[in-house]
Amino acid sequence: MTSRRTFHRIALASAATAMGGPVLAQPKPKTGGVLTYAAGSATQTLDPQFITDVTTFRGVGAMYEALTRQDENGKVGPGLALSWTISPDKRTWTFKLRPGVSFHDGTPFNAQAVKFTYDRILNPATGSPRRSTLEMVESTAVVDDLTFRLTTREPFAPLLAQLSAYNVYILSPSHVTKEGANFSKTASGTGPFKLQAWQPGEKLVVVRNDKYWGEKPRLDSVVFSVVPEDSARTLLLLSGQADAISELPYVMVKKLGSLDAVRVLRKPGYRTIYLGMNLSVPPFNDLRVRQAVGYAINKPALVQGVLSGIGTLGGSLESSVIEGTAKELQPHPYDPVKARKLLAEAGLPNGFTTDFMVPTGRYNMDRQVGEAIQGQLATVGIKVNIQSPEFGAYLAALNKGKVPMFLSGKGSPTGDMDFTQALLNSSTGKMNYFNFKNPEVDRLIQQQRVAIDPKERARLLSELQTKVYQEEPHITLYYEDQVWATRANVHDVKVYVNEFVDFSKAWKA
């Protein structure tokens, strides 16, 4: 498998290159041109505080920035904040902000904008599904135009990582006020690209921000187009109608990697693909049934068969490249005999029938994985009816909290476990589509948040992962590798470990 800090091209090298033959010089970067990127799902909103999916993160993240930022390998450093200090009691953080920065609407970036942004997401009236991103904040304050201060209720270990999240991109107060209810359809950030047009469900177009405070993008514009079908995205790339595609079907990696016209990019990521069960819908309220589902799924067969060997197995909900992952948690072994026994003990000797919601095009080979699971579950008497709406409808159904069983993916915009544990496993988590409620899990989530000592926090996170693993509201299937492809004339597209794609330095020869 690829190392966690590697970003490389997969290709069938020629004998001359393999033996140390001549390497062609990198062409000189060019300025201008339009890059068309085909994604499997659509941008859902332009309001950062309502983003809940990676596809939307990629588009909106081209236009907005946060106080801190991650590099492509997940290291957190300065963003719109140049530096920061923390008080002796570890509760008050003071940020020195970057001068000379403006929003796309011309409004100056300053401490007032940061306070406005943070107060907005914390206001219950806003209704952000990601309010938990800043729920540890007790107060915010403007010290002067370029100095911002926040105080947390208790010491909060992952704060700097949390402040890099897409849900706390800094907003232009004047733009939000001017647009009102229309704000989610418009954009005015400080990022390298600015909004030209958005056709929901079809495409998002961003253009170079010539007044950007940092290095200006080389491209004139980027078109984020929506192409759910894997084969259709691949054909667009091969024909040159798309310059870059995400979620390249794993079965196509070897073939496309051998073509001179295509460059294949592969990198580990923070995403876990899992099967979720709704504990408020019988029979999933019975732990034995959830365990039976776990034993009935042949996870190695999914990776080796459906995914062509691309992916990593594990037991924790957290990807193996996230710091603090409980790697000692192993996938439940494939044991259909034990699965049938557990179903019988639960009073279901003949199995049962349930609906199974599976997205198409959002995750790599997602529909194919869902169909393989459908076949595996059938062998132990669990008959599933696959439902596969477009991604927006899929998310809406999950948010209603009544989907009995579903295939989904969990990434991490921050790379810190707190973000997703609070969202998915807390009793009040906005992505707790499992209706999973466990007081001990809630206690551990809160305790690890305030544990400043790294060893103590690691211990609590390990205990937390183990407890959730034992309760099985969800079953980890595998950790997903990010596989992209570009035309060979496309250069310097950067894929981050948190699944962001950075086109700000990209160019076309």
MIVOVEX-552524 format. One record per residue (C-alpha): residue number from 1; residue in one letter; x, z, y. Coordinates in Angstrom, 3 decimals. Layout:
N
(voke NUM,A,(X,Z,Y))
...
//
This chain:
509
(voke 1,M,(0.000,0.000,0.000))
(voke 2,T,(1.019,-0.413,3.638))
(voke 3,S,(2.802,2.563,5.244))
(voke 4,R,(0.721,4.464,7.802))
(voke 5,R,(2.783,3.340,10.790))
(voke 6,T,(3.202,-0.316,9.913))
(voke 7,F,(1.579,-3.310,11.531))
(voke 8,H,(2.583,-6.485,9.784))
(voke 9,R,(1.708,-9.949,8.689))
(voke 10,I,(0.797,-10.536,5.071))
(voke 11,A,(2.048,-13.955,4.127))
(voke 12,L,(3.440,-15.865,1.157))
(voke 13,A,(6.979,-16.226,2.459))
(voke 14,S,(8.948,-19.367,1.721))
(voke 15,A,(11.998,-19.059,-0.512))
(voke 16,A,(14.299,-19.698,2.459))
(voke 17,T,(12.766,-16.884,4.501))
(voke 18,A,(12.744,-14.521,1.519))
(voke 19,M,(16.460,-15.165,1.043))
(voke 20,G,(17.215,-14.507,4.703))
(voke 21,G,(16.711,-18.003,6.043))
(voke 22,P,(16.378,-18.873,9.714))
(voke 23,V,(13.750,-17.055,11.759))
(voke 24,L,(12.000,-19.031,14.462))
(voke 25,A,(12.379,-17.684,17.977))
(voke 26,Q,(9.306,-16.044,19.466))
(voke 27,P,(7.768,-18.454,21.995))
(voke 28,K,(7.543,-17.368,25.607))
(voke 29,P,(4.184,-15.732,26.471))
(voke 30,K,(1.728,-17.886,28.382))
(voke 31,T,(-0.908,-16.916,30.883))
(voke 32,G,(-4.488,-18.159,30.824))
(voke 33,G,(-6.979,-19.297,28.257))
(voke 34,V,(-10.017,-17.899,26.476))
(voke 35,L,(-9.763,-15.929,23.240))
(voke 36,T,(-12.826,-15.884,20.991))
(voke 37,Y,(-13.100,-12.899,18.664))
(voke 38,A,(-15.769,-12.928,15.932))
(voke 39,A,(-17.001,-9.517,14.760))
(voke 40,G,(-19.385,-8.616,11.980))
(voke 41,S,(-21.698,-6.574,14.211))
(voke 42,A,(-22.810,-6.480,17.833))
(voke 43,T,(-22.035,-4.368,20.872))
(voke 44,Q,(-24.925,-1.901,21.089))
(voke 45,T,(-24.590,-0.552,24.652))
(voke 46,L,(-22.286,-0.666,27.679))
(voke 47,D,(-22.750,3.044,28.447))
(voke 48,P,(-19.667,4.813,27.016))
(voke 49,Q,(-21.530,8.081,26.603))
(voke 50,F,(-23.890,6.441,24.125))
(voke 51,I,(-21.320,4.643,21.956))
(voke 52,T,(-21.529,5.608,18.278))
(voke 53,D,(-19.841,2.640,16.558))
(voke 54,V,(-16.449,0.957,16.552))
(voke 55,T,(-17.618,-2.563,17.427))
(voke 56,T,(-19.076,-1.245,20.678))
(voke 57,F,(-15.912,0.814,21.250))
(voke 58,R,(-13.788,-2.346,21.044))
(voke 59,G,(-15.774,-4.222,23.673))
(voke 60,V,(-16.403,-1.359,26.087))
(voke 61,G,(-12.837,-0.100,25.595))
(voke 62,A,(-11.508,-3.308,27.143))
(voke 63,M,(-13.201,-2.321,30.409))
(voke 64,Y,(-12.921,1.485,30.559))
(voke 65,E,(-10.210,4.137,30.314))
(voke 66,A,(-9.990,7.891,29.726))
(voke 67,L,(-7.770,10.655,31.089))
(voke 68,T,(-5.572,10.483,27.997))
(voke 69,R,(-4.951,7.521,25.738))
(voke 70,Q,(-3.715,6.857,22.239))
(voke 71,D,(-1.076,4.325,21.332))
(voke 72,E,(-1.576,2.025,18.366))
(voke 73,N,(-0.237,4.656,15.970))
(voke 74,G,(-2.471,7.459,17.259))
(voke 75,K,(-0.025,9.342,19.497))
(voke 76,V,(-1.808,10.825,22.541))
(voke 77,G,(-0.198,10.446,25.962))
(voke 78,P,(-1.058,9.884,29.641))
(voke 79,G,(-3.921,7.593,30.610))
(voke 80,L,(-5.707,7.977,33.909))
(voke 81,A,(-4.098,11.417,34.004))
(voke 82,L,(-0.343,11.282,34.581))
(voke 83,S,(0.355,14.876,33.539))
(voke 84,W,(-1.296,18.226,32.845))
(voke 85,T,(-0.616,21.937,32.615))
(voke 86,I,(-2.417,24.713,30.731))
(voke 87,S,(-2.973,28.322,31.757))
(voke 88,P,(-1.387,31.218,29.825))
(voke 89,D,(-4.733,32.045,28.187))
(voke 90,K,(-4.943,28.433,26.924))
(voke 91,R,(-8.366,27.879,28.524))
(voke 92,T,(-7.761,26.179,31.882))
(voke 93,W,(-6.282,22.686,32.041))
(voke 94,T,(-5.133,21.088,35.315))
(voke 95,F,(-4.697,17.299,35.389))
(voke 96,K,(-2.705,15.285,37.900))
(voke 97,L,(-4.419,11.901,38.216))
(voke 98,R,(-2.962,8.434,38.565))
(voke 99,P,(-2.998,7.267,42.229))
(voke 100,G,(-3.988,3.835,43.487))
(voke 101,V,(-6.582,3.123,40.804))
(voke 102,S,(-9.977,1.556,41.536))
(voke 103,F,(-13.071,0.841,39.497))
(voke 104,H,(-14.211,-2.737,39.106))
(voke 105,D,(-16.884,-2.185,41.790))
(voke 106,G,(-14.162,-1.176,44.278))
(voke 107,T,(-14.854,2.565,44.166))
(voke 108,P,(-11.632,4.608,44.185))
(voke 109,F,(-10.816,6.531,40.997))
(voke 110,N,(-10.391,10.231,41.783))
(voke 111,A,(-11.120,13.762,40.595))
(voke 112,Q,(-14.729,13.476,41.788))
(voke 113,A,(-15.253,10.597,39.346))
(voke 114,V,(-13.826,12.660,36.474))
(voke 115,K,(-16.084,15.601,37.296))
(voke 116,F,(-19.089,13.297,37.616))
(voke 117,T,(-18.349,11.748,34.220))
(voke 118,Y,(-17.874,15.020,32.373))
(voke 119,D,(-20.863,16.700,34.016))
(voke 120,R,(-23.022,13.704,33.103))
(voke 121,I,(-22.261,13.829,29.367))
(voke 122,L,(-22.691,17.613,29.336))
(voke 123,N,(-26.091,17.419,31.042))
(voke 124,P,(-28.739,17.646,28.292))
(voke 125,A,(-30.970,15.385,30.394))
(voke 126,T,(-28.496,12.530,29.856))
(voke 127,G,(-29.306,12.630,26.162))
(voke 128,S,(-25.867,11.530,24.970))
(voke 129,P,(-25.559,11.594,21.161))
(voke 130,R,(-21.910,12.537,21.710))
(voke 131,R,(-22.409,15.538,23.998))
(voke 132,S,(-20.448,17.533,21.411))
(voke 133,T,(-17.297,15.722,22.571))
(voke 134,L,(-17.131,18.119,25.541))
(voke 135,E,(-19.384,20.961,24.447))
(voke 136,M,(-16.405,23.352,24.548))
(voke 137,V,(-16.133,22.895,28.357))
(voke 138,E,(-17.301,25.852,30.423))
(voke 139,S,(-16.673,24.425,33.894))
(voke 140,T,(-15.212,21.454,35.762))
(voke 141,A,(-13.671,21.497,39.230))
(voke 142,V,(-12.199,19.147,41.836))
(voke 143,V,(-9.002,20.671,43.241))
(voke 144,D,(-8.236,17.662,45.434))
(voke 145,D,(-8.644,13.900,45.168))
(voke 146,L,(-5.947,13.567,42.514))
(voke 147,T,(-6.188,16.965,40.819))
(voke 148,F,(-8.909,17.844,38.329))
(voke 149,R,(-9.399,21.114,36.474))
(voke 150,L,(-11.519,22.080,33.501))
(voke 151,T,(-11.951,25.385,31.697))
(voke 152,T,(-13.028,25.783,28.098))
(voke 153,R,(-15.037,28.719,26.784))
(voke 154,E,(-12.265,29.539,24.352))
(voke 155,P,(-8.895,27.960,23.590))
(voke 156,F,(-9.576,24.503,22.170))
(voke 157,A,(-6.751,23.069,20.079))
(voke 158,P,(-7.679,19.351,20.033))
(voke 159,L,(-8.586,18.964,23.729))
(voke 160,L,(-6.057,16.258,24.659))
(voke 161,A,(-7.087,14.135,21.677))
(voke 162,Q,(-10.751,14.725,22.521))
(voke 163,L,(-10.228,13.494,26.083))
(voke 164,S,(-8.986,10.144,24.768))
(voke 165,A,(-12.338,9.442,23.068))
(voke 166,Y,(-14.459,6.477,24.137))
(voke 167,N,(-17.417,8.709,24.955))
(voke 168,V,(-15.478,10.260,27.851))
(voke 169,Y,(-14.257,7.067,29.501))
(voke 170,I,(-14.306,7.719,33.236))
(voke 171,L,(-17.304,6.248,35.070))
(voke 172,S,(-17.750,5.034,38.633))
(voke 173,P,(-20.239,7.486,40.225))
(voke 174,S,(-21.424,4.878,42.724))
(voke 175,H,(-22.034,2.297,40.009))
(voke 176,V,(-23.972,4.703,37.792))
(voke 177,T,(-26.113,5.776,40.746))
(voke 178,K,(-26.709,2.218,41.917))
(voke 179,E,(-27.690,0.859,38.493))
(voke 180,G,(-29.839,3.793,37.397))
(voke 181,A,(-31.756,2.981,34.226))
(voke 182,N,(-29.974,-0.387,34.073))
(voke 183,F,(-26.527,1.213,33.751))
(voke 184,S,(-26.293,0.727,29.965))
(voke 185,K,(-26.444,-3.050,30.513))
(voke 186,T,(-23.680,-3.181,33.127))
(voke 187,A,(-20.088,-1.953,33.415))
(voke 188,S,(-17.595,-0.810,36.040))
(voke 189,G,(-14.515,0.812,34.591))
(voke 190,T,(-10.838,0.900,35.519))
(voke 191,G,(-9.650,-1.141,32.522))
(voke 192,P,(-7.675,-4.394,32.262))
(voke 193,F,(-10.817,-6.487,31.749))
(voke 194,K,(-14.139,-6.466,33.570))
(voke 195,L,(-17.608,-7.574,32.567))
(voke 196,Q,(-18.679,-11.171,33.030))
(voke 197,A,(-21.739,-11.349,30.772))
(voke 198,W,(-23.466,-9.556,27.916))
(voke 199,Q,(-26.108,-11.103,25.680))
(voke 200,P,(-27.152,-8.260,23.347))
(voke 201,G,(-26.943,-9.235,19.699))
(voke 202,E,(-24.998,-12.411,20.504))
(voke 203,K,(-21.879,-11.979,22.614))
(voke 204,L,(-19.987,-9.991,25.228))
(voke 205,V,(-17.649,-11.756,27.666))
(voke 206,V,(-14.945,-9.938,29.641))
(voke 207,V,(-12.543,-11.444,32.183))
(voke 208,R,(-9.140,-10.440,33.512))
(voke 209,N,(-9.166,-7.664,36.099))
(voke 210,D,(-6.689,-9.035,38.651))
(voke 211,K,(-6.691,-5.678,40.450))
(voke 212,Y,(-5.774,-3.663,37.383))
(voke 213,W,(-3.334,-0.817,38.148))
(voke 214,G,(-1.096,-1.640,35.171))
(voke 215,E,(0.247,-4.854,33.694))
(voke 216,K,(-2.382,-7.568,34.102))
(voke 217,P,(-3.822,-9.248,30.994))
(voke 218,R,(-2.437,-12.662,30.116))
(voke 219,L,(-5.769,-14.113,29.002))
(voke 220,D,(-8.403,-15.331,31.437))
(voke 221,S,(-11.165,-13.938,29.255))
(voke 222,V,(-12.163,-12.636,25.825))
(voke 223,V,(-15.437,-13.521,24.108))
(voke 224,F,(-16.705,-10.942,21.602))
(voke 225,S,(-19.095,-12.949,19.416))
(voke 226,V,(-21.345,-11.686,16.617))
(voke 227,V,(-21.055,-13.287,13.162))
(voke 228,P,(-22.347,-10.904,10.447))
(voke 229,E,(-21.572,-13.060,7.407))
(voke 230,D,(-18.016,-12.746,6.080))
(voke 231,S,(-17.814,-16.373,4.978))
(voke 232,A,(-19.088,-17.648,8.328))
(voke 233,R,(-16.455,-15.674,10.265))
(voke 234,T,(-13.746,-16.999,7.972))
(voke 235,L,(-14.899,-20.611,8.405))
(voke 236,L,(-14.937,-20.223,12.186))
(voke 237,L,(-11.341,-19.029,12.063))
(voke 238,L,(-10.233,-21.855,9.785))
(voke 239,S,(-11.919,-24.446,11.989))
(voke 240,G,(-10.386,-23.003,15.158))
(voke 241,Q,(-13.747,-22.054,16.664))
(voke 242,A,(-12.670,-18.402,16.493))
(voke 243,D,(-9.199,-17.221,17.489))
(voke 244,A,(-9.473,-13.817,15.801))
(voke 245,I,(-11.793,-12.162,13.294))
(voke 246,S,(-12.168,-8.590,12.064))
(voke 247,E,(-13.309,-7.398,8.640))
(voke 248,L,(-11.554,-10.321,6.957))
(voke 249,P,(-12.988,-10.367,3.406))
(voke 250,Y,(-10.369,-8.809,1.166))
(voke 251,V,(-10.842,-11.571,-1.388))
(voke 252,M,(-9.559,-14.021,1.242))
(voke 253,V,(-6.391,-12.117,2.217))
(voke 254,K,(-4.024,-13.827,-0.225))
(voke 255,K,(-5.443,-17.305,0.380))
(voke 256,L,(-5.431,-17.084,4.175))
(voke 257,G,(-2.029,-15.429,4.193))
(voke 258,S,(-0.563,-18.548,2.601))
(voke 259,L,(-1.797,-20.862,5.366))
(voke 260,D,(0.479,-21.864,8.218))
(voke 261,A,(-2.465,-22.050,10.623))
(voke 262,V,(-3.454,-18.402,10.138))
(voke 263,R,(-1.826,-15.019,10.646))
(voke 264,V,(-3.208,-12.058,8.653))
(voke 265,L,(-2.856,-8.574,10.116))
(voke 266,R,(-3.226,-5.446,8.010))
(voke 267,K,(-3.017,-1.802,9.013))
(voke 268,P,(-4.266,1.511,7.597))
(voke 269,G,(-6.979,3.169,9.641))
(voke 270,Y,(-8.936,6.352,10.066))
(voke 271,R,(-12.061,4.963,8.412))
(voke 272,T,(-13.645,6.396,5.295))
(voke 273,I,(-16.345,4.452,3.492))
(voke 274,Y,(-18.808,6.841,1.932))
(voke 275,L,(-22.194,7.076,0.275))
(voke 276,G,(-24.521,9.487,2.069))
(voke 277,M,(-27.541,11.290,0.656))
(voke 278,N,(-30.359,12.919,2.605))
(voke 279,L,(-30.804,16.496,1.431))
(voke 280,S,(-34.296,16.661,2.954))
(voke 281,V,(-35.501,13.895,0.619))
(voke 282,P,(-36.009,14.839,-3.061))
(voke 283,P,(-34.258,14.608,-5.449))
(voke 284,F,(-31.144,14.708,-3.243))
(voke 285,N,(-31.923,18.315,-2.308))
(voke 286,D,(-30.629,19.188,-5.803))
(voke 287,L,(-26.825,19.481,-5.973))
(voke 288,R,(-26.877,18.330,-9.597))
(voke 289,V,(-28.399,15.019,-8.559))
(voke 290,R,(-25.777,14.517,-5.866))
(voke 291,Q,(-23.070,15.329,-8.393))
(voke 292,A,(-24.589,12.866,-10.842))
(voke 293,V,(-24.382,10.111,-8.239))
(voke 294,G,(-20.721,10.970,-7.724))
(voke 295,Y,(-19.915,10.744,-11.418))
(voke 296,A,(-21.896,7.512,-11.829))
(voke 297,I,(-19.852,5.560,-9.274))
(voke 298,N,(-16.638,4.002,-10.546))
(voke 299,K,(-14.537,4.204,-7.402))
(voke 300,P,(-11.341,2.648,-8.804))
(voke 301,A,(-13.426,-0.311,-9.986))
(voke 302,L,(-14.826,-0.764,-6.470))
(voke 303,V,(-11.343,-0.919,-4.974))
(voke 304,Q,(-9.696,-3.002,-7.685))
(voke 305,G,(-12.652,-5.290,-8.342))
(voke 306,V,(-14.755,-5.769,-5.232))
(voke 307,L,(-11.970,-5.060,-2.712))
(voke 308,S,(-9.139,-6.896,-4.467))
(voke 309,G,(-7.078,-3.721,-4.601))
(voke 310,I,(-7.098,-3.138,-0.821))
(voke 311,G,(-8.060,0.453,-0.065))
(voke 312,T,(-7.019,3.998,-0.928))
(voke 313,L,(-8.865,6.528,-3.071))
(voke 314,G,(-9.394,10.139,-2.033))
(voke 315,G,(-11.825,13.026,-2.170))
(voke 316,S,(-11.920,14.323,1.397))
(voke 317,L,(-14.201,12.783,3.984))
(voke 318,E,(-11.106,12.443,6.183))
(voke 319,S,(-8.848,9.420,5.698))
(voke 320,S,(-5.449,10.050,4.143))
(voke 321,V,(-3.704,9.018,7.393))
(voke 322,I,(-5.450,11.686,9.503))
(voke 323,E,(-3.315,14.770,10.008))
(voke 324,G,(-4.604,17.735,8.024))
(voke 325,T,(-6.410,15.748,5.347))
(voke 326,A,(-6.911,17.847,2.199))
(voke 327,K,(-5.100,15.435,-0.106))
(voke 328,E,(-5.524,17.801,-3.024))
(voke 329,L,(-9.209,16.856,-3.127))
(voke 330,Q,(-9.482,14.085,-5.698))
(voke 331,P,(-12.307,11.595,-6.228))
(voke 332,H,(-14.771,12.775,-8.838))
(voke 333,P,(-13.857,10.950,-12.049))
(voke 334,Y,(-16.088,8.202,-13.333))
(voke 335,D,(-18.143,9.871,-16.065))
(voke 336,P,(-21.560,8.297,-16.683))
(voke 337,V,(-22.186,10.626,-19.644))
(voke 338,K,(-21.803,13.663,-17.393))
(voke 339,A,(-23.974,11.959,-14.776))
(voke 340,R,(-26.827,11.554,-17.278))
(voke 341,K,(-26.436,15.159,-18.402))
(voke 342,L,(-26.676,16.427,-14.821))
(voke 343,L,(-29.772,14.310,-14.181))
(voke 344,A,(-31.396,15.749,-17.307))
(voke 345,E,(-30.549,19.289,-16.163))
(voke 346,A,(-32.204,18.480,-12.848))
(voke 347,G,(-35.398,17.448,-14.692))
(voke 348,L,(-34.748,13.709,-14.376))
(voke 349,P,(-33.783,12.596,-17.908))
(voke 350,N,(-35.022,9.077,-17.178))
(voke 351,G,(-33.389,8.878,-13.770))
(voke 352,F,(-35.263,8.004,-10.589))
(voke 353,T,(-35.829,5.234,-8.021))
(voke 354,T,(-34.701,5.347,-4.389))
(voke 355,D,(-34.086,3.120,-1.380))
(voke 356,F,(-30.445,2.423,-0.521))
(voke 357,M,(-29.585,1.220,2.984))
(voke 358,V,(-26.488,-1.003,3.179))
(voke 359,P,(-25.122,-2.776,6.276))
(voke 360,T,(-23.992,-6.408,6.135))
(voke 361,G,(-20.838,-7.373,8.032))
(voke 362,R,(-20.106,-4.012,9.652))
(voke 363,Y,(-17.557,-2.850,7.069))
(voke 364,N,(-15.354,-5.011,4.913))
(voke 365,M,(-17.290,-6.345,1.922))
(voke 366,D,(-20.020,-3.769,2.625))
(voke 367,R,(-22.910,-5.689,1.063))
(voke 368,Q,(-20.821,-6.493,-2.018))
(voke 369,V,(-19.808,-2.835,-2.379))
(voke 370,G,(-23.457,-1.802,-2.095))
(voke 371,E,(-24.495,-4.244,-4.799))
(voke 372,A,(-21.708,-3.018,-7.095))
(voke 373,I,(-22.883,0.578,-6.604))
(voke 374,Q,(-26.432,-0.544,-7.330))
(voke 375,G,(-25.272,-1.844,-10.708))
(voke 376,Q,(-23.220,1.263,-11.519))
(voke 377,L,(-26.074,3.646,-10.701))
(voke 378,A,(-28.471,1.606,-12.833))
(voke 379,T,(-26.395,2.401,-15.937))
(voke 380,V,(-27.356,6.097,-15.636))
(voke 381,G,(-31.009,5.437,-14.776))
(voke 382,I,(-30.826,5.525,-10.988))
(voke 383,K,(-32.613,2.432,-9.716))
(voke 384,V,(-31.873,1.611,-6.077))
(voke 385,N,(-33.630,-0.851,-3.806))
(voke 386,I,(-31.132,-2.242,-1.313))
(voke 387,Q,(-32.281,-2.607,2.275))
(voke 388,S,(-29.933,-4.389,4.684))
(voke 389,P,(-31.218,-4.676,8.270))
(voke 390,E,(-29.042,-5.855,11.163))
(voke 391,F,(-26.683,-3.147,12.349))
(voke 392,G,(-28.713,-1.964,15.347))
(voke 393,A,(-31.783,-1.426,13.156))
(voke 394,Y,(-29.591,0.213,10.525))
(voke 395,L,(-28.319,2.755,13.078))
(voke 396,A,(-31.827,3.361,14.397))
(voke 397,A,(-33.070,4.124,10.874))
(voke 398,L,(-30.232,6.575,10.241))
(voke 399,N,(-30.901,8.320,13.536))
(voke 400,K,(-34.498,8.977,12.468))
(voke 401,G,(-33.087,11.102,9.654))
(voke 402,K,(-35.290,9.835,6.845))
(voke 403,V,(-33.084,7.345,4.971))
(voke 404,P,(-32.704,8.766,1.424))
(voke 405,M,(-29.377,7.136,0.531))
(voke 406,F,(-27.035,4.898,2.479))
(voke 407,L,(-23.611,3.289,2.600))
(voke 408,S,(-21.697,4.019,5.783))
(voke 409,G,(-18.268,4.438,7.327))
(voke 410,K,(-16.686,7.243,9.303))
(voke 411,G,(-13.847,6.465,11.660))
(voke 412,S,(-12.211,8.707,14.256))
(voke 413,P,(-11.686,7.709,17.879))
(voke 414,T,(-9.408,10.724,18.437))
(voke 415,G,(-7.486,11.038,15.175))
(voke 416,D,(-8.310,14.761,15.177))
(voke 417,M,(-10.556,16.075,12.444))
(voke 418,D,(-12.672,18.198,14.784))
(voke 419,F,(-14.412,15.190,16.318))
(voke 420,T,(-15.986,13.915,13.117))
(voke 421,Q,(-16.455,17.241,11.343))
(voke 422,A,(-18.599,18.447,14.252))
(voke 423,L,(-20.583,15.200,14.302))
(voke 424,L,(-21.168,14.757,10.574))
(voke 425,N,(-21.029,18.156,8.895))
(voke 426,S,(-22.270,20.592,11.529))
(voke 427,S,(-25.914,21.619,11.137))
(voke 428,T,(-26.546,20.206,14.620))
(voke 429,G,(-24.246,17.183,14.354))
(voke 430,K,(-25.672,13.979,15.810))
(voke 431,M,(-24.340,11.940,12.857))
(voke 432,N,(-25.471,14.443,10.239))
(voke 433,Y,(-27.766,11.881,8.649))
(voke 434,F,(-27.651,13.994,5.473))
(voke 435,N,(-29.680,16.899,6.925))
(voke 436,F,(-26.874,19.054,5.582))
(voke 437,K,(-27.023,22.658,6.790))
(voke 438,N,(-24.485,25.223,5.628))
(voke 439,P,(-23.710,28.387,7.643))
(voke 440,E,(-20.225,28.692,6.139))
(voke 441,V,(-19.382,25.124,7.140))
(voke 442,D,(-20.683,25.765,10.659))
(voke 443,R,(-18.511,28.901,10.869))
(voke 444,L,(-15.389,27.046,9.744))
(voke 445,I,(-15.992,24.234,12.252))
(voke 446,Q,(-16.116,26.753,15.081))
(voke 447,Q,(-13.142,28.776,13.848))
(voke 448,Q,(-10.794,25.797,13.570))
(voke 449,R,(-11.651,24.753,17.109))
(voke 450,V,(-10.211,27.906,18.627))
(voke 451,A,(-7.266,28.311,16.236))
(voke 452,I,(-4.212,27.687,18.401))
(voke 453,D,(-1.719,28.412,15.628))
(voke 454,P,(-1.227,25.090,13.777))
(voke 455,K,(-0.826,26.714,10.362))
(voke 456,E,(-3.994,28.761,10.723))
(voke 457,R,(-5.921,25.726,11.919))
(voke 458,A,(-4.622,23.680,8.984))
(voke 459,R,(-5.770,26.411,6.597))
(voke 460,L,(-9.254,26.487,8.113))
(voke 461,L,(-9.547,22.689,8.054))
(voke 462,S,(-8.537,22.624,4.388))
(voke 463,E,(-11.130,25.276,3.566))
(voke 464,L,(-13.738,23.339,5.558))
(voke 465,Q,(-13.071,20.072,3.730))
(voke 466,T,(-13.166,21.822,0.358))
(voke 467,K,(-16.519,23.485,1.075))
(voke 468,V,(-18.130,20.200,2.135))
(voke 469,Y,(-16.611,18.465,-0.905))
(voke 470,Q,(-18.232,21.037,-3.186))
(voke 471,E,(-21.657,20.599,-1.591))
(voke 472,E,(-21.524,16.771,-1.728))
(voke 473,P,(-23.862,15.659,1.047))
(voke 474,H,(-21.720,12.518,0.945))
(voke 475,I,(-19.349,10.960,-1.563))
(voke 476,T,(-16.086,9.427,-0.413))
(voke 477,L,(-15.727,5.973,-1.949))
(voke 478,Y,(-12.380,4.910,-0.441))
(voke 479,Y,(-10.347,4.785,2.758))
(voke 480,E,(-10.596,1.364,4.338))
(voke 481,D,(-7.600,-0.721,5.365))
(voke 482,Q,(-8.064,-2.729,8.543))
(voke 483,V,(-7.595,-6.416,7.829))
(voke 484,W,(-7.775,-8.943,10.636))
(voke 485,A,(-6.840,-12.577,10.951))
(voke 486,T,(-5.893,-14.709,13.933))
(voke 487,R,(-4.956,-18.302,14.457))
(voke 488,A,(-1.189,-18.769,14.265))
(voke 489,N,(-1.035,-19.632,17.974))
(voke 490,V,(-2.459,-16.217,18.927))
(voke 491,H,(0.119,-13.558,19.705))
(voke 492,D,(0.294,-9.837,20.515))
(voke 493,V,(-3.147,-8.739,19.379))
(voke 494,K,(-2.694,-5.026,18.701))
(voke 495,V,(-4.833,-3.234,16.125))
(voke 496,Y,(-4.817,0.532,16.553))
(voke 497,V,(-5.061,3.089,13.765))
(voke 498,N,(-8.333,4.348,15.333))
(voke 499,E,(-9.716,0.773,14.957))
(voke 500,F,(-9.513,-0.223,18.591))
(voke 501,V,(-8.228,-3.737,19.159))
(voke 502,D,(-6.176,-4.324,22.290))
(voke 503,F,(-6.315,-7.834,23.761))
(voke 504,S,(-4.684,-6.848,27.065))
(voke 505,K,(-1.271,-8.266,26.053))
(voke 506,A,(-2.607,-11.076,23.836))
(voke 507,W,(-1.904,-14.732,24.608))
(voke 508,K,(-2.349,-18.167,23.107))
(voke 509,A,(0.460,-20.686,22.687))
//
